[in-house]
């Protein structure tokens, strides 16, 4: 058992070998948090960890009782207004206009495994004994409503998942105006907050800052998790680094508007909140109706940021991603977008594909421009059933057959959530876009967002996409989404339902993903949202890999992939070798460095192979052979960040097999220096007593402890472009 209830003390202890989480039923019937952190021994009671005393300006729950003020109590799921003045986890607007609630302990249930969340992505178990779940039911007798807090703890991992369900048992409508998925109150503020921020083409850069009194947080109100902020934050001790120290990580399994914040109160306690952003959210619950929040995942590490990340990687790779592609090695692909843009025909596509096959590439992906009147970005979106006959006279099925005849698999690009006004779909259904009556709808990239909060809209897109997927041999789908939501309004929601549109939109996206992945389980789905604007755990549940960024420059990708690895496994990062000068920056980097960065992800190419020199093609052939040899290791190994691109000129990382018999390290130097000292890079994750041969060189054998403590010697002659900028090297280590 990993969850125990002490009836005498009214305490729940959730624990495994790594962590303890202790909940107590307070004297007012609400729930308090007594401890969360490294595993502690079970004892008769943890009630001594509750602290309270008379303080000026504090309000107290009971008359002449100065020990219980919710303002100074660590709580599990707090509300506002009854002696707690901090930001609450939830708020319910009632028929009389009040927002005051008092949910008290009613009952609980403890069971093996995890329940599936209807219509929402979430982590799961394959065997019930992998996790244990606690559901605590709280009840407010004044409004006749229940609130069910769900906690699942994994047996062999420092992971706790949380979500909440609201049920209206009464006879009057209740309106949720705030319904977050978790609150964690910590007893001090000696932390630095870590988050992943940026913009298009520089997604998920690492940001670190100390906590201070007040609120610090991140959010999205864009209708997607966004390129600007990822739904993740961590609190680390100031002394914690990549390899040691205490870290609490929080990740939200959701793809829409979110809020994640840390609030430090006047007495240095820290409250972490995470969930659906309350701005623009309003969810009426009629009698008998309920609302389910998405899942939030908490990870505790006393082994630094790498320890936190490795826990997220293992969980999300094996118990969030699903289907046959979860564990299968990913095909090496080529995408035609940077090679052709919209300007292609069947002959040009087949010309690239033939060369790709000769070099060992396994999958050809046809990007934007194959449907409707799609010769630029102003027309055609929404007309998925209409293949452009001028470009593809034999249709998608004909092209797919010809690609497969070459010995390759075939993949196809869609942007199912969008429509151009110059399209048959829009002309037939102009009211299907998200726009506010009487106000102009703001275009972005000449496209508009389809109202996926409406079932009939999702049904039509499903009809079109499934028809294409049934009618041709398609092994891969790239699912794009190239703009955020503005003027959020649904034509059929009515005045009382507009606060539901953002969330229902994401539920519609999940519904379409669920239908398609269920009907076509053999297809590998890759998410793409202008690159990485929806790189989140919610999408990973349906699409096991995401196009990490539209920025394919190798140097910029060091920061993007380094930051992404704080939460997401290498198997989820689409990473391609593109042409030079790079289309986003104009930078010229060696083709070796482009591949040395991209191989730490779902590897592929994004260029016209027929424009390469003979020497470059041979280099590509060797790269593909290398990637095939090591992709199992890269996809399933344990990843360590070694040297940060955010703090110096050099980046380093390593992935180590679970049995520690092999490893692959990457070393990347951005700019060359003059008369510099000799370089070493200390590795991590190896077995100290194993001997490792480096790059198949029998004269270069070292024990693991030497490679981790003294470091691997970096030789200039083994760096590609050794005397120039943007140089790199890979080091493959195999146990002798």
DRENRO-609210 format. One record per residue: residue in one letter; x, y, z of N, C-alpha, C in turn. Coordinates in steps of 0.1 Angstrom, whole numbers, plus 5000, padded with zeros to 4 digits. Each point is the difference from the previous one (the first is absolute). Layout:
aXYZXYZXYZ/...
This chain:
x500849885000499250125000500950135000/x499550104993500850124999499150125006/x498849975004499150105007499449945012/x500250075011499449955013499250115006/x498949965006499150105008500049965014/x500450105009500049985014498750065005/x499149915003498650055004500150085013/x500849965009500150075013500550144999/x501050024991500550144998499450074989/x499249934992499450074988501050044990/x501049914997501150044991500249894989/x500350054988500449924989501550014997/x500749894999501450004997500249934986/x500350074990500349954987501549994999/x500649884997501449995000500549884991/x501250014996500749894994501550015005/x500949944993501450005005500650144999/x499450094992500650134997499450115007/x498650005001499350125005499049975010/x499650105008498850005009499250124997/x498749985001499050114999499049975010/x499850095010499249985012498950115000/x498749955001498850085000499349985014/x499650115006499349995012498650064999/x499049945007498750065001500050105011/x499850134997500150105010498850005009/x500050085011498950005009498750064995/x500250074989498750064993499549914989/x500649884999499649904989500650024987/x500850114998500750024988501349925000/x500850004989501249934999501250095001/x501049955007501350085001501149914995/x501150064996501249934996501050005011/x500449885005500949995011501549994995/x500249934989501449984995499949964986/x501050054992500349944986501550024998/x500649884997501450004997500649865000/x501349995004500749885000499349905010/x500049884997499349905008500450015015/x499050005009500149995014499349885005/x500449955012499449885006498650035004/x499249904999498750015006500050015015/x499150085005499950025015498650015004/x499850015013498650005005499250124995/x500750125000499450124995501150104995/x499650084990500850114996499450135004/x499150005009499250125003500950115006/x501249965006500950105005500550104989/x499949964988500450094989499150114997/x498849995006499050114999500450115010/x500250124995500450115009499050124999/x499650055012499150115000500150085013/x499850135000500150095011499350134998/x499850085010499350134998500950094992/x499550064990500850104992499050114997/x500650125000499350124996499449994986/x498850054998499350014988499649864994/x500249905007499649864996498649985005/x499249934991498749965004500049855003/x499249955009500049865005498749934997/x500149874999498949924996499049995012/x500549995012499249985012500150115010/x499050045007500050105010501049965011/x500850105004501049985011501049884998/x500249974987500949894997501050054990/x501250025005501050074991501049914994/x499649874999500949904993499749984986/x498850034996499649974986499550124992/x500950064993499750104990500449954987/x499149994991500449944987501050094992/x500150135004501050084994501449955003/x500249935011501349955004500149855000/x499149934993499949865000500349954986/x500849894999500349944988498849914996/x499450034989498749934996500249924988/x499049914998500049924988499350064988/x498850065002499350054989499250125005/x500650125002499550115007499050084992/x499050065008499150104994500450145006/x499450104994500250145005498950045009/x500450095010499050075007499649965014/x500549885004499749955014501349995007/x500650115003501350025007501249974992/x499949974987501249994991499850104989/x501150094999499950114991500949984988/x500749884999500849974989499149964988/x500749984988499249964988499549865003/x498749974997499449875002500249914989/x499749875002500149904990498749994992/x498950055006498749994993499150115005/x498950024992499050105004498749964994/x498950015007498749964995499050115003/x499450054989499050115000498749935003/x499350055010498749935004498850094996/x498849955001498850074996499850135007/x500450015012499850135008501250094998/x501049974991501150094997501249975009/x499949925010501149975009501049914993/x501350015003501049924996500749925011/x499450015012500649945012499649865001/x500949915003499749855001500749955012/x499649885004500749925011499849864997/x501049944993499949864997500849925010/x499349915007500549925011500149854997/x500949945007500249854997498749935002/x499749914991498849925000500449855000/x500949964991500449864999501249994991/x500549884999501249984991500049864995/x500749984989500149864994501549994996/x500649885002501349974996500049874992/x500650014988500049884991501250004992/x500349884995501249984991499750064986/x501150054993499850044987499650154999/x499650044988499550144998498749994991/x499150095003498850004991500450084988/x499449974988500150074988499150135001/x500650114995499250135000499250014987/x498750005001499250004988500350134992/x500449984987500250114991501250085002/x500949965010501250075003501249915000/x501250054996501249925001500449995014/x500749905004500649985013501049895000/x500849995010500949895002499149885004/x500649884998499349885002500949895006/x499449895004500749885004499749884990/x500949914998499749884992499649895009/x500650005012499649905011499550085012/x498949965006499550085011501050035011/x500949905003500950025011501150104997/x500050064988501150104998499750135007/x498850025004499650135008498949975009/x499850095009498849995009499450145000/x498750005001499250134999499250025013/x500050135004499250045012499050114994/x498749975002499050104997499350045013/x500150135003499450065012498850084995/x498849975005498850074997499750105011/x499950134996499650115009498650054996/x499350055010498650044998499850135006/x499250094993499550135005498549985001/x499650005013498549985002499250124996/x500550125000499250124997499650004986/x501049964991499750004985499749864995/x500149905009499749864996500949964988/x501350015002500949974989501249915006/x500549924991501249925004501250044992/x501149985006501350034994500949875003/x500549944989500749875002501550034996/x500950005009501450014998500649874997/x500749994989500649874996501650015000/x500649905007501550005001500449864996/x500949994990500649874997501550005002/x500549905007501550005002500549874993/x501050024992500649884994500949935010/x500049874999500749915010501550024999/x500650014988501449994998500650144995/x499350105001500450134995499650125009/x500850105001499650115009499050104993/x498849944997499050074992498749995008/x499350125000498750015005499250074990/x498849954996499150074991498850055007/x499450114995498850065007499050044990/x498749995003499050064993498850015009/x498950084996498950035008498749984992/x499049965007498749994993498950075009/x499250094994499050075007498649944996/x499149985009498749944997498950095007/x499150044992498950085006498949905004/x499849985013498949915005498750075003/x500050134999498950085004499050034990/x499150095002498950044991500250134993/x501150075003500350124993501350004992/x500150084990501250004992501150065008/x501249944998501350055005500950044989/x500850105001500950054989501449995005/x500849914994501450005003500750124993/x500650095007500850114994501549985002/x500449895007501449975002500049855004/x500849924993500049865003501449944997/x501050035008501349964998500249855004/x501149944995500249865002500849965012/x500850105005500849975012500350125007/x500249985013500650105009501049925009/x501250065001501049945009500550125008/x499849995013500650105010501249945006/x501150084998501349965006500450095011/x500749965010500250075013501050124999/x500850014989500950114999500150054986/x500950104998500150064987501550004995/x500849915005501450004996500149924987/x499550054990499949944987500450104989/x500449944989500050074987499049944991/x499350084992499049954991500649984986/x499849884994500549974987498849984991/x500050074989498949984990500650014986/x499249974990500449994986499250104992/x500750104995499450124993500650024987/x499450094992500550044987499050054990/x500149964988499150054989500249914989/x499350024989500249924988501550004996/x500549894997501449974996501050015011/x499650035012500950005012499249955012/x499449884998499149955010500849935011/x499450005012500449935012501550035004/x500350135000501350045006499850005015/x501149965007500049985014500150145008/x499150025009500050135007500049965015/x500950065008500249975014499950135008/x499350015010499950125009499649965014/x500550085010499749975014498650055003/x499349935009498750045005500150125009/x498950075000499950125008498550015005/x499850085010498650015005499150054989/x498849944999499150034989499949884990/x499550034988499749904990501050014989/x500549884996500849994988499549884992/x499850014988499449894993500150024984/x499449904994499950004985498649964996/x499750024988498649974996499950004984/x498949964995499650024987498550034999/x499750104992498650044997499850004985/x500849914993500050004985499249894994/x499449925009499249894995500849874998/x501450025001500949884999501050025012/x500749895003501050025011501150104996/x500350024987500750114995501549984999/x500650074991501550014999500650095011/x499150095005500550105010500349945013/x499149915005500249945013499649864999/x500849905005499649865001499349985013/x499049905000499349985012500849915010/x501050065005501049945009500650115009/x500349975012500950075008500649915011/x501250045004500749935011500450095010/x500149965013500650075011501249925004/x501250064999501249945004500750085011/x500749935009500850075010501150074993/x500450125005501050084994501349924997/x500349915009501249924998499949884990/x498749974996499849894991500550034986/x500649904994500450024986499549884992/x500649974989499649894991500149865007/x501049995009500349875005499749975015/x499750115008499849985014499150115005/x499349975011499150105006498649974999/x499250075008498549975001499350094989/x499149934993499250064989498549955001/x499150094999498649964998499550044986/x499649914992499650034986498549984999/x499350094992498650004998499750014985/x499249914995499750004986498549984998/x499450074990498649994998499749934987/x499249895001499649924989498850064993/x500350114992499050084994500650084989/x499150044990500550064988499450144997/x499250055010499450134998500550105010/x499150105003500350115009500449945014/x501150055005500449945014500650125008/x500049975013500750085010500849925008/x501350045003500949945009500750115008/x499949995013500650115008500449965013/x501050085006500549985014499750135007/x499349995011499750115008500749995014/x500850105003500750005013499250095009/x499649955012499250095009500950085010/x499450075009500750095008500949935010/x499849875002500849925009500849894993/x500350034987501049924993499549864996/x498749975001499549874995499850024985/x500049894992499950014986498849914995/x499150064993498949934994500149994985/x500049884995500149974986498649964995/x499550074990498749974993500249974986/x499249914994500149964986498749954995/x499650054988498749954995499650094988/x498749984996499450084989500050145005/x500450094991500050145003498650055003/x499850075012498650045003499550124991/x500950084994499550114992499349944987/x498850044997499349954989499449875002/x500149945013499449875003498850025009/x498949944996498850005009499249884996/x499849915009499449874997498749985008/x498850034995498849975007499849855002/x499549965012499749865003498550005004/x499249954992498649985003499949895011/x498849995007499949895009500349864994/x500949935007500449864995501250014991/x500450114996501250014991501350015008/x501149974992501350005007501050064991/x501250035005501150054992501349935005/x500849964990501249935003501250084995/x500950035010501250084996501049904993/x501050064992501049924995501049955011/x500949914996501049955010501250095001/x500550015012501350065002501049905006/x501250004996501049915005501150075008/x500349945012501050065009501149895001/x501250054998501249925002500950065010/x500549915009501050055010501349934997/x501150085001501349954998501050055010/x500849925006501150045008501449984993/x499849984987501249984991500150104989/x499550125004500250124991499050004988/x500250094991499150024989500049884990/x501249944998500049874992499249895006/x500049995013499249905007498550034997/x499650125001498650044997499649974986/x500950044991499749984985500049854997/x500849925005500049864997498849935005/x499450055011498749945004498950044991/x500050134996499050044990500249924987/x501249984995500349934988499449865000/x500349935011499649865001498549995000/x499450095009498549995001499350044987/x500450114994499450054988500249914987/x501249935000500349924989499349865000/x499849955013499449875001498649995006/x499650115007498750005007499150124997/x500450084989499150104995499849984985/x501149994992500049964986499449864999/x499249984990499349874998500349944986/x499449884998500049944987501249934996/x500049954988501149914995501350094998/x499950134998501150084998500750055013/x499349975011500650035013501449945002/x500149874997501349935002500749974988/x499450024988500749974987501050114997/x501149964994501050104995499350084989/x500350125000499450104990500749994987/x499350014989500650004987500850124997/x501049994993500850124995499350064988/x499650125001499150064990500750124992/x499450034989500350124993498750084998/x500050135002498850084998500450104989/x499050034991500350084989499950155002/x499550055012499650145001501150094997/x501249995006501050104998500749984986/x499749884994500549984986499250064990/x498650005002499150044989499050115004/x499850015013498850095004498849954993/x499150094994498849964993500349954986/x501250024995500349994986500649874996/x499149904998500449874997499049934990/x500449904994499149914993500549855003/x499349914994500349865004501449964995/x500550054989501349974995501150055009/x499850125005501050065009500149925013/x498849965006499949935012500749864998/x499749934989500649874998501550014998/x500450114994501550024999500750015013/x499450075009500650015014499949865007/x498949944998499849875007501049894995/x500250004987501049904995501450025006/x500450125001501350025006500049975015/x498950035006499949975015500149855002/x499349924992500049865001501549954998/x500650054990501449964997500950025012/x499750115008500950035012499549935012/x498949935000499649925012498850065007/x499450114996498950055007498749914998/x499250005010498949905001498650054998/x499850135001498750064999500150144993/x499150014990499950134994498750075004/x500150135005498850075005499850124990/x498750004995499650114991499350105009/x500650124999499550115009498950084993/x499850125004498950094996500050024985/x498850014994499850044986499549894991/x499549895005499549894992498550004998/x499350095006498549995000499450134995/x498849994995499250124996500850094990/x499750135001500750104992501250055008/x500849915005501150045010501350024993/x500250124995501350044994500750115008/x499350045010500650105010499249985013/x500250085010499349985013498750075001/x499550064988498750075001498849924995/x500249874996498949934995500149855004/x498949935000499949865001499949935013/x500450065011499949945013498549965003/x499849885004498649955002499549914989/x500750004988499649914989500849884999/x500049925010500949885001499649894990/x498750004996499649894991500350034986/x500550124997500350054986501550004998/x500549904993501450004997500350084988/x501150085000500350094989500549924988/x499249994989500349914989501150054992/x500350135000501250054992501349955006/x500050005013501349955006500049855001/x498949945003500049855003498949944991/x500249984987499049954991499449865004/x500849925007499549875004499650005015/x499850125006499550015013501049965011/x499650015012500849965011500349855000/x498949924996500249865000501049964989/x500050074989501049974989501450035005/x500250125006501350045004500549905011/x499149975010500449915011500549864994/x499349954990500349884994501450004993/x500350124994501350014993501150015010/x499750075011501150025011500249865006/x499049925002500249875006500649904991/x499850024987500749924990501550025000/x500450125005501550035001500549935012/x499249955009500449935012500050095012/x499250115000499950095011498550015004/x499850055012498750035005499650144996/x498750035001499550134996499350075011/x500250135002499350085010499450134994/x499150065007499250114995499850115011/x500050124995499850125009498550045000/x499550045011498650055002500150125009/x499150104999499750105010498550005002/x499549905008498649985000499250105008/x500650085008499350105009499750134993/x500550024988500050134993499350004987/x499650124995499350014988500450144994/x500150004986500250134993498650044996/x499750134999498850044994499849974985/x501249994994499949954986500149855000/x498949935004499949865000498649964999/x499849884995498649954999499449985013/x500849965010499449985014499550135005/x500750114999499550125006498850054992/x500149994987498850054992498749925004/x500249885003498849925004499650035015/x501050035008499750025015500750125005/x499750124996500750125006499850025015/x499049945006499850015014500849905008/x500949924994500749905007501350055006/x500450134997501250055006499850075013/x501050015008499950075013500150154997/x498950075003500050154998498850055008/x500250135004499050065009499050084991/x498749985002499050074991500250165001/x499950064988500150144999501450065001/x501049915001501450055001500849924990/x501150074995500849944990500849885006/x500249904992500849895003501550024996/x500949985008501450044997500749884993/x500450024987500749894993501449995005/x500549884999501449975003500549904990/x501050034992500549914989498849974991/x499150104998498949994991499049895004/x500049965012499149895004499350035013/x498949925002499250025012499849875007/x499650005013499949885008498649954999/x499949874996498749935000499549985015/x498750015002499549995013499949855004/x501149955006500049865004499249985013/x499450105005499149985012498749944995/x499850004987498749954994500249864994/x499249915004500149864996500049994984/x499150074994499849984986501250054992/x500850095005501250054993501149895001/x500149945012501049895002499649884991/x498749975000499549894992500450024985/x499850124995500450024985501449994998/x500950055008501449994998500449855002/x499449935009500349865001499649924988/x498950044994499549934988501050024989/x500550124998500950034989501449935002/x500550015012501349945003500049854999/x499049945007499949865000499849944985/x499350084992499949954986501350004993/x500850105002501450004994500849895006/x500049985013500849905006499649854997/x498749984997499549874996500449984985/x500050104992500149984986501449994995/x501050025009501449994995500949935011/x501149954996500949945009500950115007/x499550045012500650115007500549955013/x501350025003500649955013500350115010/x499850124996500450115009499150124997/x499650075011499350134998500750115008/x500350114993500550125007498850095002/x499650035012498850075004500550145004/x499750104992500550145002498950085006/x500450125006499050105005500750135001/x499850094990500850114998499550145004/x499150005010499650135006499349985013/x499950105008499350005013498650054998/x499249985010498650045000499850155004/x499350074992499650145003498550014998/x499450115006498550025000499349885003/x500349945012499549875003498550015003/x499249934991498550005001499549894991/x499149925005499349904993498650034996/x499749994987498650044996498949925006/x500349895005498949915006500049995015/x500950065007500249985014499050085008/x499550114995499150095007500750085010/x499350105006500750095009500649945012/x499349895005500549945012501149904998/x500349974987501049894998501350054994/x500250134999501250044993501349985009/x499849995013501149975009500549854999/x499349924992500349864998500849984987/x500150104992500449984986501549964999/x500950075007501449975000500249855004/x499449965011500249865004499449904991/x498750034996499449904991500749994986/x500750114996500849994988501149905002/x500750005011501149905002499449865001/x498849995006499449875001499649954986/x499750094991499749964986501249964993/x501250065003501349964994500349865005/x499949985013500249865005499149904995/x498850034998499049914994500449964986/x500450094992500449974986501349915000/x500950045009501249915001499649865004/x499149995010499749875005499349924989/x499150054993499449934989501049954990/x500950094996500949974989501049905005/x500650025011501049905005499449875003/x498749995004499449875003499749934987/x499650074989499649944988501349964992/x501150085001501249984993501249985009/x500049895008501049985010501449984994/x500149974987501349984994500750134996/x499250115000500650134995500750075012/x501250044997500850095009499550144999/x499450065010499650135001501150095006/x500350114993500950105005499350135001/x500050065012499450135002500950114995/x499450114995500850114996499150125001/x500550115006499250125002500950124998/x500150044987501050094996501449965006/x500349884999501149945008499549965013/x500550065011499849955013499050085009/x499050064994499050085008499049925007/x500049874998499149915008500849875004/x501250025005500849895005499749985014/x499049915003499549995014499749855002/x499849965013499749865003498649964995/x499150094999498749974995500049944986/x500850074991500149954986500949874999/x500949995009500949885000499249875003/x498950015006499149895002499549944987/x499850084990499549964987501149994989/x500950095001501150004990501349995007/x500749894999501249975008501250084996/x499950094990501150094997499450134995/x500850115002499650134996501150074993/x499650074989501050094993500550105010/x501349995004500450085012500150154997/x500350044988500050144997500150024985/x499450104994500350034986501450054998/x500750045010501450044999500849874999/x500649984989500949884997501550035001/x500350125004501450045001500649925011/x501249934998500649915010500450075013/x500550124999500450075011498850045009/x499050064994498850035007499349885006/x500149894993499449885005500649945012/x501350045003500649965012499250055012/x499650135000499350055011498549945000/x499449994989498649964999499949855005/x500949914995500049865004500449995015/x501050075004500450005014498950045009/x499350114998498950045008498849904999/x499749954988498949904999500349885008/x501249965002500449885007499750015015/x499750125005499750015014498749925004/x499149984990498849935003499849884990/x500450024988499649914989501149904995/x499749884998501049904996500550034986/x501249954997500650024987499149944989/x499349895003499249934990498850104996/x499750105007498950094996500550124992/x501350024998500550124993500349974985/x499150054992500450004985501150094997/x501149944994501250084998500649964986/x500250104992500449984986501250084996/x500849944991501150074993499450084989/x500350134999499450084990501150064991/x499750084990500950054991500850125006/x501150054994500650125003500250084987/x500050145002499750075012498749975006/x499949995013498849965007498950104996/x498849954998498950084995499550105011/x500249975013499550095010501150105004/x501349975000501050095004501050044990/x500149924989501050034990501449955004/x500149925011501349955005500449884992/x501349994999500649884993500749925010/x499549885003500749915009500349874993/x501149935004500449874993498849905001/x499949924989499049905000500249905011/x501249985004500349915011499350055013/x500250135003499450055012498550005000/x499550034988498550004999499549865004/x500749894995499549875004500449965014/x501150055005500449975014499050065010/x499350114997499050055008498749924998/x499649984987498749954997499949855004/x501149935001499949865003499549975015/x500150105008499449995014498550045000/x499349924992498650024998499449914990/x498850024995499449924989500650064988/x501049924994500950064990499550004986/x500350104992499650014986500750114993/x499550034988500650104991498950094994/x500450124998499150104995500750094990/x500349944988500850074990499849924987/x500550064989500049934987501349934998/x500049865002501249925000500750014986/x499250044990500650004986500950134999/x499950095009500950124999501349985008/x500249895006501249975007501149954991/x501350035004501149954992500149855003/x500849934991500349865002500549975014/x501050085005500649985013498950025011/x499250104998498950025010499049885001/x499749954988499149885000500649885007/x501349984998500749895007500050035016/x500150125003499950045014498749975006/x498950034992498749975004499849855001/x500549934991499949855001500649945013/x501150065004500749955012499150055012/x499550125000499250045011498749915002/x499449964989498849925001500449865005/x501149954996500549875005500250015015/x500650115004500350025014498750025008/x499150074995498750025007499249875002/x500049924989499349875001500749915011/x501350015001500749915009499750045014/x499850135003499950055014498650055004/x499049994991498850065003499249945012/x500249875002499449935012500650065013/x501350025000500750065011499550155003/x499950074989499650145001498550015005/x499249924994498650015004499749955014/x500749905005499649935012501050025011/x501250064997501050015011499750115010/x500950025010499850105010500950124996/x499350115000500650134994500550085012/x501350064998500550095010500550124992/x499650125005500650134996501350025007/x501150034993501350025005500550145000/x499950074989500550144999498950084993/x499650115006498950084996500350104989/x499250014989500250104990499650145006/x499350015011499650125005501150075009/x501049925003501050065009501450004994/x500249964988501350004994500049974985/x501249994995500249984985499949864996/x500049915010500049854998498749945005/x499549904993498949925004500449865001/x499549935010500349855000498849935006/x499849874995499049925006500449854997/x499349915007500349864998498749925002/x499949894992498949905003500649875002/x499649935011500649885005498949895000/x500449884995499049895000499749965015/x498849945002499649975014500949915007/x500749914992500949905006501450065001/x500250124995501350085000501149934992/x499649924990501049944992500450084988/x499250104997500450094989499450145002/x500650094993499650145002500550084988/x499350114998500350094989500050155005/x501250074999500150135005500250104988/x499550125002500250104990500750125006/x500950064993500850115004499950114989/x499650125003499850104990500650135004/x500950054992500750135002499450104990/x499450115005499450104991501150084992/x500850075007501050084994501449955004/x500950014990501449965003500750115008/x501049965007500850105008501450004996/x500750105004501450014997500949955011/x500949914997501049955009499349955013/x498949934999499349965012500749885007/x499649985013500549895007499449874995/x500649895006499549874996498649975007/x499249934993498649985004499749855004/x499249995011499449875004498650025003/x499249904999498650005003499749885010/x499650035012499649905009498749944997/x500049874999498849924996499249975012/x498849934998499149975011499349874996/x499549935010499249884998500649874997/x501450004998500749884997500149915013/x500449874998500349925011501550015003/x500350045012501450035004501049894997/x499649875002500949894998500149944986/x499150054991500149954986501150074992/x500649934991500950064991499350034987/x500250114995499350054988501050034988/x499749944989500750034988499350124993/x500850104996499450124994500250004985/x498850024993500050014985500749884994/x499849885005500549884995501650004998/x500650085008501550025000500649915011/x500649894997500549915010501250065008/x500550114995501150075008499450105010/x498750025000499450105008499049935009/x500449955011499249925009500150065014/x498950045006500150065013498949945009/x500350005014499049975009498950115001/x498849965004499050095002500350115010/x500649965011500350105010501050114995/x500949964992500950104994499250104991/x499249944991499250094991499150095007/x499549965012499150095007500750105009/x501249965006500650095009501250084994/x500849934991501050084993499550064987/x499149924994499450054988500649944987/x499350024989500549954987500850114994/x501149974995500950104994499450044986/x499850134998499550054987501250034991/x500149934989501150024991499550094988/x500850104997499650094989499849934987/x500849904998500049934987498849924998/x499349965011498849924998498750095000/x500150135001498950094999499850034985/x498849984995499850044986500250154999/x500650054990500350144998500950055012/x501049925003500750015013500750145002/x500450064990500650145002499050114997/x498749964998499150114997498850005010/x499150084997498850015009499049894998/x499149985009498949904999500649864999/x501049975008500649874999499449905011/x500049874997499449915009500649864998/x499749915010500549864999499049925008/x499949874995499249905008501049905005/x499749955012500849895006499149895004/x500249894993499349885003500849915009/x499449965011500849925010499349865001/x500749904999499549865001500949935010/x499349925009500749935010500949894993/x501250005005501049904994499649865006/
